């Protein structure tokens, strides 16, 4: 039977730190990660979206968590056609691009092929540390809503596989053009051929969003990410990240996923992992969602999961 793991997409979110989830004794990054790992068995690293991690961080993450704990890693913004802050770039790239204001942004198209390859190689170094320690759950490439289906986009996904080697890759598209009839078959076929997981998403229904469908396209496992259903926040022009993801799931909403998870388990059989990751990271709402999902699926709580008593699941 496939192994089902439930976690959240940031253990360092500032609003989570203020929510009361962590005890007073968890007063620094290492102790907070250790406490989180006593409650869940997987977490997604979102800081890698904003800047490159270093090898020392990867060693600390692996050493500071129990055997079997796993990390999802979110791709650096540049590699998914998002803008990256100039201040997040490594020193060598800043020198080659010339001086800019720290808050100025840089796009992938502004970099040469050689610069992109070197940047990707450096990004992958800590990811490889986690892989070699058998702690890598998946490497996530989450693309923006404006990235639509095309032959060129499919080629880019193949290029990511080529650059990443045999790592467990997961792709999240956020524009429904990918799942329109005709496009969907080509897209899923590429993912299957490349052993890349399709990321199922639970998000607000908008004119461009994708449905909450699940597809098994990777032999190593499957990923679902829960962004909340704050439709008003997502449609608000200029809304902050906190405004968009400020949403608390109900039990009925998460109960809908029980059947989907069973289907994924049946299709994967004993061959892989299913990762259910909550990205509604405002205060402790992601934690509450993850605990509720674990309860719905009947997953055995971890040793210190007495925090579950704090939350009324209804």
N, C-alpha and C positions, 0 to 999 in steps of 0.2 A: 504494500500500500504506500502511495506517495506520502511524503512527510509534509504536513501543513504547518507553516510558521506564520505568526502574526506579530507585527511590530509597527513602529512609527517612523516617520521620515526625517526626524531631527530630534536628537536628545539634548541639544544645546540651545534650542529656541528660547529667547529671552522671556517671552510670556509664559513658557513652561516653567522656567526657573522661578517665576514669581507665583506660580499656581498652588504651591504646596505639595506637588508630587514628590519632590525630593526632600528627604529628611534634613534637618539642620547639619547633621554630620557629613552630608554629601556637599562639601563646600568648595570643591575645585573640580576641574574637568575630569581628572582620573577617578575620583570617588563617585562622581555623578554617573560616569559610564559604568562603573562597577555596580552601582545600585540598579541602574537601568537593566543591566545584564542579569541581575538576580530576579527580574520580573518578566523579561521577554528573552527570546532566543535569537532575534534578528533586529537590526536597525539599518536604516538607510543613511548614508553620509551625504548631506546636502551641501556641506561647506566646499566640496570639490567642484561644485557648479560655479562658485564665486572666485575661487583661486586654486592654484595647484597645491596639493598636499606634498609633504616631503616624506622621505623614507622613514625618518625617525618617528613621525606621527603614526605611520602604518605599523611599525614595530610596537609602539605604545598601545595602540588599539588592540592588537592581537594579544599582547602580554597582559593587558589589564582586564581581559574578559575570560570566562571559563572555556574549557575545551568544548568545541561544538558550536559556540556562538558564531553568528555569521553577519557579514556586513554587505549591504548593497552599496554601490558607489554610483553617484550621479555624475554624468559627464560634465566637464568644464564647458562653459557657455559657448565658447568659440566653435566647438565641434558640433553644435546643434543649431547653428545659425542665429544664436542670440548675441547680443552685444556684451562685451566684457569690459570692466573698468580698466583703464590704463594702469591704475595703481596695483591691479592684481597680476600684471604681467611679470615674468622673470626679468632680472636685471639685464641679461644679454639682449632680450627682445626690446626692452625700453631703449637701450643704447642704439639699436639698429633703426628703430622707428623715430627716434629723436624725442626731445622734451615735449610733454603735454601736461595739461592740468590733471591732477589725480582722478577727478571725477569724469573726465572725458572718457568716451567709450570707443572701443575698437571692434570692428567687424572682421569676420573671417576673410572677406574679400580684400581687405587691406593688407593681408599678409601674403608673402610669396609662398610658393609650393615648399621650398626648403624650410622656411620658417614654420609653416604648419606642421610639417613632418617632425621637426625637432621638438616643437611644443607638444605634439601628441606623444612622442617618445618619453618626454619628461613626465607628462601626466600619467603615463602607464607604469612608471617605476614603483610607486607605492601600491598600485593595484596588483602588480605582480607579487609584491611581498605578501599581500593578503591571500592571493591565490596559492602561493607556495606553502603558506601556513594552513591551507585548507579552510580559510575563513571567508572566501569570497562567495557571496550569494549570487550576485549578478552585477553587471556593469550596464547602467541605464543610460540610454540616449533619448531624452524627452525633447521632441521638436515643437516649435511654436505653432499656434493656430494658423498662421499664414503660410506654413510649409505644406503645399498641396501635392497631390499625386501627380507624378510625371515619370517618364522613362529616365530622366536625369536623376531624379530623387531615388529611384530604385537602384541606379548604379552607385549612388553615394552610399546606400545601405550596404551594398556588396563591398565597397571600398572599406567601410568600417570593419567588416569581418576580416578582410585581408590585412588591415593594419593591426587588428587585435589578436590575431592568432586564434587559438581554441578556447578563449575565455567565454564564460556564459553571458552572452549579450542579450539585452532586452531593449526593444524599441517601442516608444510610446508616441503615436501620432495623435494630433489634436484637431484635425480637420476632417470632416466626414466625406470629403472627396476620396479618401483612401478606401472607404468601405462601400462605395457605390458599386452597383452591379457591373461587372467587367473589370473594374479596377481592383476590387477586393480579391478576386481570384489570383490576379497577377501578384499583388502585394503579399498575400499569404503564401503563395508558392515560393517567392524569393526568400521569405523568412524561413520556411521549412527547408529549402535547399541549403541555406546558410546556417541552419541550426540556431536561429535567433528567436527568442520568445516574443510573441505579441503581448503587449501590456494591455490588459483589460482595464478600463477606467470607470469609476463611478464619479460623475461630475454633473453640474447643472445642465439642463437641456436648453441649448441655444440654437441659433440658426446654423452654426458651424460645428458644434460639438459632435463627438462620436457616440454611438449607442453603447449600452452596458453589456456588450456581447463578449463572450470568451472564445478564444481559439487556441488550440494546442499546436504550436509550430516548432517547438524545440524539444529535443529528446531529454535535455537536462532538467526541464521544469517549466513553470509558468509563474507569471507575476500579475497581480491586480493592485491598483493604487486607488485610494479613496480620497478624493479632493473635496468632499462635501457637496451640498446641493444649494449653495447660496446663489441662486440665479440672479437676484437683484444686485449682489456685489459684483458678479462677473460681468454684468451688462452695464454697470456704472462707468462712465468715461473717467479715466484717470484714477480708478480705485486702487488703493494700496494693496499689497499682498495680504495684509491682515484682514482688510475688508472683504476680499474675495474668498478667503479660506475660513472665515469665522462661521463655523457651522457645526452643530452637534447632531450626530445621527440618532435616530430613534431605533428602538429594537425592531419594529416592523420593517424599516428600511433595510437593515442589515440582515434580517431574516430572509429577505429575497435572495441573498447570496448563498444560502445554505445549499440549495439545489445546484447552483452553478459550481460550487466547490466540489460537490459530489461528482458532478460530470467530469470536472478536471481530474479528480482523483481516479475515476474509472479509466479515463483515457491514458493517463500517465502510468497507471498501475504502480509498480514498485520502482519505477525507473528514475524518479526525480523529486524535486521539491516544489511546493506551491507556496509562494510568498504573498501574503495579504498585508499591504502596507498603507497605513493611514497618514495622509498628508494634510489633513485639516488642522495644521499645527498652530492653533491659537489657544493660549492657556493650556488646560489639560484635556481639551476636546479630542485630540488624537488618541491619547492614552485611554480615555473613556471608550472611544470607538473600538480600539484594539481589545480591551478587556471584554467588552460586550460581544464582539465577534468570537473571541475565544470561548466565552460562555455558551453562545449559540451552537458552536461546533463541538462542544463537549471536550475541548482540549484540556489536558491536565494542567493545573496551575503550577507555576514554578514555586520554589521553596518559600520565597518572601512575598508571594502575591497576596499578602494580607491587605494591601492597599485596595483590593477589590471590595472590601467591606465599606469603603468610603463612598462607593458609587451605588446608587439605586438603579438596578437594571429594569425594574418594573416587572 
